């Protein structure tokens, strides 16, 4: 079923630091139910902090499984970035505007194939949404997740990825493109492991 993107209001429920410059924002949808498929994204809308004459919007993949009342975003704040400036100033309890859902990066019901899922950085967000949704539905297909970051201190969702491997059908691997000499895990860019 296609859901036409519309504008919503949401309240910031929590802000969690995941890694240096990476944050998880949890939102409570206020004005109506928000229906989305795991893997879709929203357009966050906010007044430009540089030019007050227009609104600025940016796309962010939803990192939580479908829920009509709440959703989460995994956001990298880039210093000096317009959207990053807005997210840095965001406080719990603040009301924000967004549009959605958007995107075709979700599993079609007829797709029952095993999955290989690859991401770097905050690109893990839609993968997290999809995998959490499949686990909640009791799906038993084989899932391989390859997650790449630069440095060990950039790793986030480590506990989550470890919890995925408690399911016998799911394997995860983190690879570092710039590991230190003590790193015992996979090394190199994700493309080196395909």
N, C-alpha and C positions, 0 to 999 in steps of 0.2 A: 504494500500500500504506500503510495506516494503522499508525503506530508508536505504541504506548502510552507516554506519558511515564513515565519511571522516574527514581529518584535515582542520581546518579553522584558519584564523587570525581574531582577533577582537581588537577594541580599547576600553579602559576603558572610559566610558562616565561620570560616577558619582559613588561616594562611599558615602553611607548614614549610619550613626550609628543608629541602631534600639534599642539596649539595651547594657548593658555592655558585651563586647566581641562578640556581634552579629552585623553583617554588611550586607547591601544590595549593591551588585556590579551590575551596569548596563553596558552592553557591546554592542557596535555597530559592527556587522559582516561586514568585509571589502571586502573579495575577491570573494564571491559568495553568493547566497541566502542560508539560513540555514532553512531547514524545519524540524519541530519537532511536536510531539503530546503533548498536555498538560499532564504532569505527567512524562515525560521522563527526562533523565539526560545527562550531558556532562562530559567528562574527561578533566580537565584542565591540561595542559602540561607546565612544567617549569623546568629550570635548577636547579639541586640540589644545595642548598646553603652550603651543607656540603661536598658533593663529586662532583666536577665539571666534573667527567668522565662519568656521566650518567644523563639522564633526569628523572624527577619524575612526576608522574601523579596521580591525585586524582579525585574521582567522586563527582559531586555536582548536586543535583536536580535543574532543572530550576523552578524558582518561578513565572515566568510571563507567560501570555497566549501566544499561538503561534503567532509569528511575524517573517517573514523571514529576517529582518534586525537588530533586537535587541533581547536581552534576559537578564534576571536578575537572580542572584544567591543570596541566603540567606546563609551566611557563618558564622560559629562560629570559632573564632580564639582562639586556645588553646595555651597558653603560652608554648614556647619551642617546639611546633610542627613544623615539616618541612614545611608543606603547610601553616600553620599559619604565619610563618616567611615571606614567599613569599607574602601572601596577605597583611600583615602589611606594607610591603615595596612598595606595588602597588600604583601607582599615576594615576590621571586622565590624559588621553592622551597616556598612555603606551600601546604598542601593545603586545598582548598575543596570545598564541596558544591553541587551544582546538580541541577535536574530538567529534563527535556525529552525530546524537542522539543515545542514548542507552536506553534500558529498556522497559519493558512490562507493567508498572504501568500506564496505560491509559484506558479510557473507550472505549469499543468496540461499534461500531455504533448500534449493535443489543441490547445492554444493555440499557434498558429504566427504570430500577428499581430505586426506591428511594435509597438514599445513606446515610450511616453512615460513617463519616470520622474522624479518631482519630490520633493525633500526639502529640509528645512532642518536645520541642526545635525547631531546624531547620528542623525537620521532617515535619513541616507545609508547607515547600516549594512546594512540588508537589501538595498538597491539594489546596494551593492558586492558582497555575497554572490551575488546573482542574476547580475549582469553578469560577474563573474569566472567563475562556473560556465558561463555561455553561451559565453564566450570559450574556456574549456578544452574545451568540447564542439564547437567549430568552428561554432557557430550564426552565420548570416549575416543574420539579420533586422535591420531598421533600428532603432536605439535612440537616443532623444533623452534626455539627462539634464540636468535643470535643478536646480542646487544653490544654495540661498540661505543666507547668513549675514549678521550685522549689519555687522561691521567687517572691514577687510582683514586685521587680525591674527588674526581668527577663522577664516580659511581653513585648511583641512587637506585632506589627500588631493589636493593640487594636482598632484603628480607622477603620481599614479595616474590622475587624470582626464585629464591630458595624454597619458598612455600609451594610454588608451582611444581617443583620436582617431587613433592610428596605424592603427586598423582603419577601413577606409573606410565601414563601416556604422554607426559610432558617432560621435555629436556630443555635446559637453558644453558647458555654459555655467554660469558662476558669476555670481550677482547679489548685490549688497550692498544691504541696506536702509538702511544709514547710511554711505555711502562718504565718504572724504575728497575734497578737491578735486582730488587728483592721480590718482584712480582712473579708468582708461580703459575698464574693462569695463562690463557691464550694471549698471543701478542700479534699485533698488526691490525690493519684496517679490516673491516668486516668482509670486504671483497676478497681478501687473502684466504678466507675460510669457506668460500662458496664452492 
